[in-house]
Amino acid sequence: MTRAIVLGGSRGMGKAVAESLKSIKIDVFAASKNDIDTSNLDSVKKFVQIHNQTDILILNTGGPEAKEFSNISEEDWKKYHNQLFLGFCIILQNIKINDGGYIFLISSSVIKEPNAKLIISSAYRAAFSEVFKILSKDYAAKNISCINIAPGPINTDRTKELIENIDEYKKLLPMKRLGEPEEIGNFIKAIIENKIKYLSGVVINFDGANSNYIF
C-alpha cells in the first residue's frame, strides 16, 4: 500500500490533505505537533528515526504571528529558522522517499510577494523554497516529483488570526471568498491519483488570482 506522511496533519490545510489522500486508499500518517515540532530539532530527529521512509511526503507547518521587523526578537528568529527552514532540511536528509514518489511543500504566497508584517515567514519560507528547487533535480532522477504549493488566503484558523475583519477582507479578493483547505487537498490528490509526474520543480500559486506576479 502507498504510504504518506503529512506534517501538520491534524488541522487546517494539512488535515484536508490527509483526508483527501485517505479517500484514495493511501495509508496516511497525519502528524500533529505532538508527533513532531519542527521548531524543536530534537523532536525532528526523534521523528525521522521512527518515520524514515515513505512514498509521499507533505511538508507543512504553521508560521509566526505578524510582527514588525523592529519587534522581532532573537529568539523569534531562531525558532522560525528551525521551524520553517532547518527542520525541513533535516527531514529531507533523513526520510527516504521511495522511487516514483512525491514531495509536496506547502509554503506561502509570501515567497513571491514578501509581506512586511510576515517578514520571518517571508524570509525562511523563501529560503527553503530555494533548497527545495535545487533538490528537485536530484529527486527527478528517481522519478520523484517535487511540487511547491504557495497558498494565498485560505479559510484556516491562521488566516483568521492574521486578518482582523475577514468579511471585509473577502470583498477585496477577486473571487470574493477565501480558498478552502479541501481545494488544496483535492489538488494534491488529483496529481497523485492521475500519476502526473512531469510537473516537478514548480511553484503553484494557489491564491484565487489574488497575486500580482506572473512567475
N, C-alpha and C positions, 0 to 999 in steps of 0.2 A: 504493500500500500504506500502511496505517495505521502510523505510527511512534510509538515510545515511548522516552523517556529514563528510566532507573531509576537514581537515585543510590544509592550503597552497594549496587550490584547484584552484587557478587562474593561475598557471603556473607550468611548469616542470612536475615532477612525480605526484604531487597532481592533476593537471589538467587532466593528462592522466587517472588516476584512476577514477576521477569524470566522464569523458566521457565514460569510459568503463562500469561503473555502470548504467549510464543513458541508455545505449544501451540495457539493460535487464529490462528496465521499473522501475528502482528504483528511488524513489524521493530523489534527491541529493541536499544537501545544500553545495555548494563549497565555503568555507570560504576563503576570502582574508585577507591580513594583515589589511585592513580597518575594517574588522569584528572582528578579534582577533589577537592581537600581543602577543605571548606567552612570550616575554621578559618583558612585562608590566603586572604585576599581577592584577592591576585594570581592565585592558582590559579583562583579562581572567575571572575575577569574574563577570563582566558585561555579558560576552558571555554566561557563564553557567547558569545565571539566565534566559536567554531567551531560550537557547537551552539546555534543561535539560534532554532530553530523546531521544533515537534513537535505531534503530536496528543494525546499522553498524557504527562504528567509525574508521576513519583513522587518526592516529596521525602522523603528518608530519610537519616539519618546516625546514627552511634553517639553515645553520651553519655559523660559524665565518670565517673571512678571515684567510689565512695562516700566522702564526706568530711564531717566535722562542720563547721559554719559557721566555727568559730574556726580551723580548719586550712586554710581556702581562701585561696590566695594571690591577689594582684592579677593575676598572670599567668594563673591559672586563670579568673578572671572574664573577662579579655579574650579568651582563647582560645575559651571556650564562648559568649561573646556573639557572636563571629563564626560559630562552627560551628553553633549552634542557632538563631540569630536573623538576624544581619546578612547572612550568606552566602545564606540563603534569600531574603531581601528583594531582594538584588541579582539573584539568579536570576530571580525573578518580574518584575523590572523589565526584564530583557533577553532572556528567552526568550519568543517569541511562541507562544501556544497557538492552534492553528487552531480556527476556529468549529466548535462541536459536539464539542469535545474534553473531556478530563478532567484534573483535577489531584487527586492523592491525596497527602495529608500523613500520613506515618506518625509520629505523635507518641509519646505515652506516657500511661498511666493517671495519671501524676503531675500532669497538667494539671487533673485533677479532685480527686485526693487527694494533696496535696503530701507529699513524703517528706523527713524531716529529714536523712537521710543522702544524699539526692539533691537537695539544695537548689538547686544550679546548674541541673540539668536541669528541676526543678520551675519555676524562675523563667523561664528562657528559652524552654522549650517552651510554657509558658502564654502568654508574651508574643507569640510568633509565631502561636500559635493565634488570638489576638485579631486580628492583622493579616489572617490567612487568612480569618476570618469576615467581616471588613469587605469584603475584596476579592471574596468570593464573589458579592456583589450586582452588582458591575461585570461579572464574568465571566458571570453569568447572562444578561445582555443579549445575549451571543454564544452562548448555549446551551452554555456550558462549565460542567460540573459540578465542584464543589469538595467533596471529602469528606475529613474528618479522621478517621483511624483511630487510636484510642488503645489500644494493646495493653497487657494486663496481663502476667502471667508466661508467656513464650513460650520454647520449647525452643531457645535460641540460646546461643552462647558467652558473650554478655554476661550473660545470666541466670545462667549457671554461675559467672561471675566475681563477681557481686554476692551470690550466696546460697551460704553455706558448705556446708550439707548439703541437697542437692537432694531426696534420697529422703524425708527427714523433712519438708521443706517441702511436698512433694506431698500428704502426708497431711492437711495443713491446708487444702487447696484444696477447694472444693465438688465439683469433678469428679475430684479425686484425681489430677490429671495437669496437666502444662504444656500450653499450646496449641502447636500445630505451625506452623512458618512457612508450610507449604503451605496451611493453612486460610486465612491472610490472602491468600496468592496467589490461591487459588481464589475467594475472596470478591470480590476486585478483578476477576478475570477474568469472573465471573458478571455483575457490573454492566455491564461493557463489552460483553460478548457479547450480553446481552439489551437493550442500548441503554436502560438505566434512566437517565433524565435529570433527573427531578424531585427526586431525592434529592440535595440540594445545600445547602451551608452548614451541614452537620450534623457532629456528633461521634459516631462509632460506638465504643462501649465493647466492646473485644474481649478479654474477661477471664474467660470461663467462670463468670460470676456471682460473681466474687471481690470486686467492689467493693461499697461500702455506699451509694453515692449513687444518686439517682433520675434527675437531669437531667444 
